[in-house]
């Protein structure tokens, strides 16, 4: 879990640099993994959160 001060700093920098999106701390790993191996990450999330595909 990220410290509130770290999140605030990241948000402030994003506002200052007019960024549309902010990713803080460990979320970077999750996003990078999903971009590299999306199918495996979806399966992991489904198992972790006990979700099912909506198309089945």
Gaussian input, Z-matrix of N, CA and C with variables (Angstrom, degrees):
# hf/3-21g

backbone

0 1
 N
 C     1     B1
 C     2     B2     1     A1
 N     3     B3     2     A2     1     D1
 C     4     B4     3     A3     2     D2
 C     5     B5     4     A4     3     D3
 N     6     B6     5     A5     4     D4
 C     7     B7     6     A6     5     D5
 C     8     B8     7     A7     6     D6
 N     9     B9     8     A8     7     D7
 C    10    B10     9     A9     8     D8
 C    11    B11    10    A10     9     D9
 N    12    B12    11    A11    10    D10
 C    13    B13    12    A12    11    D11
 C    14    B14    13    A13    12    D12
 N    15    B15    14    A14    13    D13
 C    16    B16    15    A15    14    D14
 C    17    B17    16    A16    15    D15
 N    18    B18    17    A17    16    D16
 C    19    B19    18    A18    17    D17
 C    20    B20    19    A19    18    D18
 N    21    B21    20    A20    19    D19
 C    22    B22    21    A21    20    D20
 C    23    B23    22    A22    21    D21
 N    24    B24    23    A23    22    D22
 C    25    B25    24    A24    23    D23
 C    26    B26    25    A25    24    D24
 N    27    B27    26    A26    25    D25
 C    28    B28    27    A27    26    D26
 C    29    B29    28    A28    27    D27
 N    30    B30    29    A29    28    D28
 C    31    B31    30    A30    29    D29
 C    32    B32    31    A31    30    D30
 N    33    B33    32    A32    31    D31
 C    34    B34    33    A33    32    D32
 C    35    B35    34    A34    33    D33
 N    36    B36    35    A35    34    D34
 C    37    B37    36    A36    35    D35
 C    38    B38    37    A37    36    D36
 N    39    B39    38    A38    37    D37
 C    40    B40    39    A39    38    D38
 C    41    B41    40    A40    39    D39
 N    42    B42    41    A41    40    D40
 C    43    B43    42    A42    41    D41
 C    44    B44    43    A43    42    D42
 N    45    B45    44    A44    43    D43
 C    46    B46    45    A45    44    D44
 C    47    B47    46    A46    45    D45
 N    48    B48    47    A47    46    D46
 C    49    B49    48    A48    47    D47
 C    50    B50    49    A49    48    D48
 N    51    B51    50    A50    49    D49
 C    52    B52    51    A51    50    D50
 C    53    B53    52    A52    51    D51
 N    54    B54    53    A53    52    D52
 C    55    B55    54    A54    53    D53
 C    56    B56    55    A55    54    D54
 N    57    B57    56    A56    55    D55
 C    58    B58    57    A57    56    D56
 C    59    B59    58    A58    57    D57
 N    60    B60    59    A59    58    D58
 C    61    B61    60    A60    59    D59
 C    62    B62    61    A61    60    D60
 N    63    B63    62    A62    61    D61
 C    64    B64    63    A63    62    D62
 C    65    B65    64    A64    63    D63
 N    66    B66    65    A65    64    D64
 C    67    B67    66    A66    65    D65
 C    68    B68    67    A67    66    D66
 N    69    B69    68    A68    67    D67
 C    70    B70    69    A69    68    D68
 C    71    B71    70    A70    69    D69
 N    72    B72    71    A71    70    D70
 C    73    B73    72    A72    71    D71
 C    74    B74    73    A73    72    D72
 N    75    B75    74    A74    73    D73
 C    76    B76    75    A75    74    D74
 C    77    B77    76    A76    75    D75
 N    78    B78    77    A77    76    D76
 C    79    B79    78    A78    77    D77
 C    80    B80    79    A79    78    D78
 N    81    B81    80    A80    79    D79
 C    82    B82    81    A81    80    D80
 C    83    B83    82    A82    81    D81
 N    84    B84    83    A83    82    D82
 C    85    B85    84    A84    83    D83
 C    86    B86    85    A85    84    D84
 N    87    B87    86    A86    85    D85
 C    88    B88    87    A87    86    D86
 C    89    B89    88    A88    87    D87
 N    90    B90    89    A89    88    D88
 C    91    B91    90    A90    89    D89
 C    92    B92    91    A91    90    D90
 N    93    B93    92    A92    91    D91
 C    94    B94    93    A93    92    D92
 C    95    B95    94    A94    93    D93
 N    96    B96    95    A95    94    D94
 C    97    B97    96    A96    95    D95
 C    98    B98    97    A97    96    D96
 N    99    B99    98    A98    97    D97
 C   100   B100    99    A99    98    D98
 C   101   B101   100   A100    99    D99
 N   102   B102   101   A101   100   D100
 C   103   B103   102   A102   101   D101
 C   104   B104   103   A103   102   D102
 N   105   B105   104   A104   103   D103
 C   106   B106   105   A105   104   D104
 C   107   B107   106   A106   105   D105
 N   108   B108   107   A107   106   D106
 C   109   B109   108   A108   107   D107
 C   110   B110   109   A109   108   D108
 N   111   B111   110   A110   109   D109
 C   112   B112   111   A111   110   D110
 C   113   B113   112   A112   111   D111
 N   114   B114   113   A113   112   D112
 C   115   B115   114   A114   113   D113
 C   116   B116   115   A115   114   D114
 N   117   B117   116   A116   115   D115
 C   118   B118   117   A117   116   D116
 C   119   B119   118   A118   117   D117
 N   120   B120   119   A119   118   D118
 C   121   B121   120   A120   119   D119
 C   122   B122   121   A121   120   D120
 N   123   B123   122   A122   121   D121
 C   124   B124   123   A123   122   D122
 C   125   B125   124   A124   123   D123
 N   126   B126   125   A125   124   D124
 C   127   B127   126   A126   125   D125
 C   128   B128   127   A127   126   D126
 N   129   B129   128   A128   127   D127
 C   130   B130   129   A129   128   D128
 C   131   B131   130   A130   129   D129
 N   132   B132   131   A131   130   D130
 C   133   B133   132   A132   131   D131
 C   134   B134   133   A133   132   D132
 N   135   B135   134   A134   133   D133
 C   136   B136   135   A135   134   D134
 C   137   B137   136   A136   135   D135
 N   138   B138   137   A137   136   D136
 C   139   B139   138   A138   137   D137
 C   140   B140   139   A139   138   D138
 N   141   B141   140   A140   139   D139
 C   142   B142   141   A141   140   D140
 C   143   B143   142   A142   141   D141
 N   144   B144   143   A143   142   D142
 C   145   B145   144   A144   143   D143
 C   146   B146   145   A145   144   D144
 N   147   B147   146   A146   145   D145
 C   148   B148   147   A147   146   D146
 C   149   B149   148   A148   147   D147
 N   150   B150   149   A149   148   D148
 C   151   B151   150   A150   149   D149
 C   152   B152   151   A151   150   D150
 N   153   B153   152   A152   151   D151
 C   154   B154   153   A153   152   D152
 C   155   B155   154   A154   153   D153
 N   156   B156   155   A155   154   D154
 C   157   B157   156   A156   155   D155
 C   158   B158   157   A157   156   D156
 N   159   B159   158   A158   157   D157
 C   160   B160   159   A159   158   D158
 C   161   B161   160   A160   159   D159
 N   162   B162   161   A161   160   D160
 C   163   B163   162   A162   161   D161
 C   164   B164   163   A163   162   D162
 N   165   B165   164   A164   163   D163
 C   166   B166   165   A165   164   D164
 C   167   B167   166   A166   165   D165

   B1=1.4382
   B2=1.5308
   B3=1.2978
   B4=1.4655
   B5=1.5307
   B6=1.2985
   B7=1.4634
   B8=1.5254
   B9=1.3181
   B10=1.4639
   B11=1.5316
   B12=1.3152
   B13=1.4685
   B14=1.5274
   B15=1.3392
   B16=1.4653
   B17=1.5271
   B18=1.3278
   B19=1.4721
   B20=1.5254
   B21=1.3165
   B22=1.4658
   B23=1.5212
   B24=1.3268
   B25=1.4603
   B26=1.5284
   B27=1.3385
   B28=1.4639
   B29=1.5270
   B30=1.3178
   B31=1.4697
   B32=1.5194
   B33=1.3307
   B34=1.4559
   B35=1.5303
   B36=1.3306
   B37=1.4666
   B38=1.5313
   B39=1.3327
   B40=1.4618
   B41=1.5272
   B42=1.3161
   B43=1.4719
   B44=1.5161
   B45=1.3116
   B46=1.4593
   B47=1.5270
   B48=1.3402
   B49=1.4617
   B50=1.5361
   B51=1.3337
   B52=1.4693
   B53=1.5293
   B54=1.3183
   B55=1.4576
   B56=1.5217
   B57=1.3224
   B58=1.4608
   B59=1.5204
   B60=1.3178
   B61=1.4580
   B62=1.5254
   B63=1.3351
   B64=1.4608
   B65=1.5260
   B66=1.3191
   B67=1.4634
   B68=1.5196
   B69=1.3327
   B70=1.4550
   B71=1.5273
   B72=1.3167
   B73=1.4616
   B74=1.5132
   B75=1.3322
   B76=1.4567
   B77=1.5261
   B78=1.3023
   B79=1.4606
   B80=1.5265
   B81=1.3177
   B82=1.4683
   B83=1.5250
   B84=1.3150
   B85=1.4645
   B86=1.5190
   B87=1.3121
   B88=1.4630
   B89=1.5238
   B90=1.3103
   B91=1.4648
   B92=1.5202
   B93=1.3152
   B94=1.4683
   B95=1.5234
   B96=1.3136
   B97=1.4626
   B98=1.5173
   B99=1.3146
   B100=1.4645
   B101=1.5254
   B102=1.3153
   B103=1.4662
   B104=1.5254
   B105=1.3370
   B106=1.4652
   B107=1.5264
   B108=1.3123
   B109=1.4628
   B110=1.5362
   B111=1.3459
   B112=1.4587
   B113=1.5347
   B114=1.3234
   B115=1.4637
   B116=1.5124
   B117=1.3195
   B118=1.4679
   B119=1.5298
   B120=1.3219
   B121=1.4636
   B122=1.5224
   B123=1.3390
   B124=1.4597
   B125=1.5201
   B126=1.3306
   B127=1.4666
   B128=1.5253
   B129=1.3234
   B130=1.4575
   B131=1.5301
   B132=1.3363
   B133=1.4640
   B134=1.5264
   B135=1.3427
   B136=1.4625
   B137=1.5182
   B138=1.3364
   B139=1.4599
   B140=1.5222
   B141=1.3123
   B142=1.4608
   B143=1.5278
   B144=1.3193
   B145=1.4655
   B146=1.5174
   B147=1.3570
   B148=1.4640
   B149=1.5241
   B150=1.3252
   B151=1.4585
   B152=1.5259
   B153=1.3203
   B154=1.4509
   B155=1.5193
   B156=1.3442
   B157=1.4593
   B158=1.5194
   B159=1.3204
   B160=1.4599
   B161=1.5225
   B162=1.3264
   B163=1.4530
   B164=1.5173
   B165=1.2991
   B166=1.4796
   B167=1.4861
   A1=108.22
   A2=114.20
   A3=119.96
   A4=110.29
   A5=115.30
   A6=120.49
   A7=108.77
   A8=117.28
   A9=120.28
   A10=113.19
   A11=117.09
   A12=120.15
   A13=111.10
   A14=117.02
   A15=120.67
   A16=111.25
   A17=115.25
   A18=119.57
   A19=109.92
   A20=116.53
   A21=120.54
   A22=111.30
   A23=116.93
   A24=120.88
   A25=110.84
   A26=116.85
   A27=120.65
   A28=111.54
   A29=116.32
   A30=120.30
   A31=110.39
   A32=116.78
   A33=120.18
   A34=111.10
   A35=117.35
   A36=120.92
   A37=111.17
   A38=116.47
   A39=120.03
   A40=111.04
   A41=116.33
   A42=120.13
   A43=109.72
   A44=116.19
   A45=121.44
   A46=111.72
   A47=116.45
   A48=121.08
   A49=112.84
   A50=115.57
   A51=122.89
   A52=113.43
   A53=115.29
   A54=120.74
   A55=109.27
   A56=115.80
   A57=120.49
   A58=112.30
   A59=116.48
   A60=120.67
   A61=109.97
   A62=115.56
   A63=120.88
   A64=108.33
   A65=116.11
   A66=121.46
   A67=106.40
   A68=115.26
   A69=119.83
   A70=110.87
   A71=115.51
   A72=122.53
   A73=116.23
   A74=115.69
   A75=121.97
   A76=113.02
   A77=118.55
   A78=120.85
   A79=110.59
   A80=117.43
   A81=121.50
   A82=111.45
   A83=117.03
   A84=121.68
   A85=110.16
   A86=116.76
   A87=121.20
   A88=111.25
   A89=117.17
   A90=121.22
   A91=110.71
   A92=117.56
   A93=121.09
   A94=110.63
   A95=117.26
   A96=121.00
   A97=110.94
   A98=116.80
   A99=120.28
   A100=110.97
   A101=117.54
   A102=120.49
   A103=111.61
   A104=117.01
   A105=121.26
   A106=112.89
   A107=116.98
   A108=121.36
   A109=109.88
   A110=116.88
   A111=120.09
   A112=114.17
   A113=117.29
   A114=119.38
   A115=112.51
   A116=116.66
   A117=120.86
   A118=110.98
   A119=116.75
   A120=119.49
   A121=111.41
   A122=117.35
   A123=119.79
   A124=110.47
   A125=116.16
   A126=119.90
   A127=110.77
   A128=116.79
   A129=121.25
   A130=111.06
   A131=116.94
   A132=120.39
   A133=110.98
   A134=116.08
   A135=119.08
   A136=110.70
   A137=116.08
   A138=120.30
   A139=110.92
   A140=116.33
   A141=120.94
   A142=111.70
   A143=116.24
   A144=120.31
   A145=112.74
   A146=116.79
   A147=123.20
   A148=112.05
   A149=115.17
   A150=121.52
   A151=109.65
   A152=115.96
   A153=121.59
   A154=108.31
   A155=115.11
   A156=119.36
   A157=109.18
   A158=117.10
   A159=121.30
   A160=111.45
   A161=118.05
   A162=120.96
   A163=112.97
   A164=118.77
   A165=121.09
   A166=111.85
   D1=140.29
   D2=-177.25
   D3=-85.02
   D4=149.28
   D5=177.03
   D6=-75.90
   D7=142.58
   D8=179.08
   D9=-53.97
   D10=-36.79
   D11=179.91
   D12=-64.26
   D13=-37.62
   D14=178.51
   D15=-66.94
   D16=-41.17
   D17=178.54
   D18=-65.24
   D19=-45.51
   D20=179.38
   D21=-59.40
   D22=-42.42
   D23=179.45
   D24=-63.49
   D25=-43.58
   D26=179.60
   D27=-63.79
   D28=-41.08
   D29=178.56
   D30=-66.55
   D31=-44.19
   D32=179.46
   D33=-60.33
   D34=-44.06
   D35=178.71
   D36=-63.25
   D37=-38.34
   D38=178.56
   D39=-65.14
   D40=-41.42
   D41=177.85
   D42=-64.99
   D43=-44.74
   D44=-179.06
   D45=-61.61
   D46=-36.69
   D47=-178.62
   D48=-96.89
   D49=7.28
   D50=178.18
   D51=55.75
   D52=43.09
   D53=176.38
   D54=-83.54
   D55=148.21
   D56=-179.69
   D57=-88.39
   D58=-19.58
   D59=-174.04
   D60=-138.15
   D61=143.90
   D62=178.60
   D63=-129.68
   D64=129.94
   D65=174.42
   D66=-122.22
   D67=128.05
   D68=-173.85
   D69=-118.42
   D70=134.49
   D71=170.46
   D72=57.75
   D73=-127.10
   D74=-173.05
   D75=-67.16
   D76=-14.76
   D77=176.59
   D78=-63.41
   D79=-27.35
   D80=177.65
   D81=-59.15
   D82=-40.84
   D83=-179.74
   D84=-65.03
   D85=-44.43
   D86=-179.80
   D87=-62.92
   D88=-43.90
   D89=-179.54
   D90=-66.29
   D91=-44.06
   D92=179.15
   D93=-62.87
   D94=-42.87
   D95=178.90
   D96=-62.72
   D97=-42.57
   D98=-179.58
   D99=-64.63
   D100=-35.65
   D101=178.48
   D102=-69.71
   D103=-35.94
   D104=-178.34
   D105=-79.71
   D106=-43.19
   D107=-176.64
   D108=-136.58
   D109=71.91
   D110=-173.51
   D111=-61.72
   D112=-40.26
   D113=-179.14
   D114=-63.15
   D115=-44.06
   D116=179.62
   D117=-65.24
   D118=-39.64
   D119=179.87
   D120=-68.07
   D121=-38.16
   D122=177.47
   D123=-63.13
   D124=-42.89
   D125=178.18
   D126=-61.99
   D127=-42.11
   D128=178.61
   D129=-62.07
   D130=-45.35
   D131=179.33
   D132=-64.02
   D133=-41.20
   D134=178.83
   D135=-59.85
   D136=-46.09
   D137=-179.44
   D138=-66.05
   D139=-43.52
   D140=-177.61
   D141=-63.46
   D142=-44.12
   D143=-175.31
   D144=-102.57
   D145=8.25
   D146=178.03
   D147=53.78
   D148=49.25
   D149=179.58
   D150=-100.77
   D151=160.31
   D152=176.92
   D153=-123.29
   D154=156.99
   D155=175.27
   D156=-66.02
   D157=138.57
   D158=179.92
   D159=-79.00
   D160=-16.71
   D161=-177.42
   D162=-86.96
   D163=-7.47
   D164=-179.92
   D165=-81.21

